[in-house]
Amino acid sequence: MNIRVYYEDTDVGGVVYHSNYLNFCERARSQLFFDAGRSPILENGHFVAKHVDANYIKSAKFGDVVDVKTTLVTLKNASFSLLQQIYRGEEKLFEMTIVLVYLDFEGTMSKIPSSEKEFLSSI
């Protein structure tokens, strides 16, 4: 998913503020669902971040167009992990592994519905 870096994404020096890389990755994860005609908010629950391991490699700057690439790493009964990498052209700027768990609307970790597991396995 391509994302343009706007002024609001940067610090006073025009460098992307560190937390915005996480926002870019969140947008890309949501877009995976939207591109498939789905919503990341499911009928009986939703996914929440449990763990993030982030590596800031180089800085994106105001005006850059970056590409967020997302790959499924593991898929378990109630959780899955993704590798998300942000590139400017061929240059890797950021990467993270995120573990997401499925919670029902009571806030209890639950098994991921089979239709969602099928979708996630296609990422």
Buried (B, 14 or more C-beta within 10 A) or exposed (E): BEBEBEEEBBEEEBBBEEEBBBEBBBEBBBBBBEEEEEEBEBEEBBBEEEEEEBEEEEBBBBEBEBBBBBEBEEBEEEBBBBBBBBBBEEEBBBBBBBBBBBBEEEEEBBBBBEEBBEBBEEB
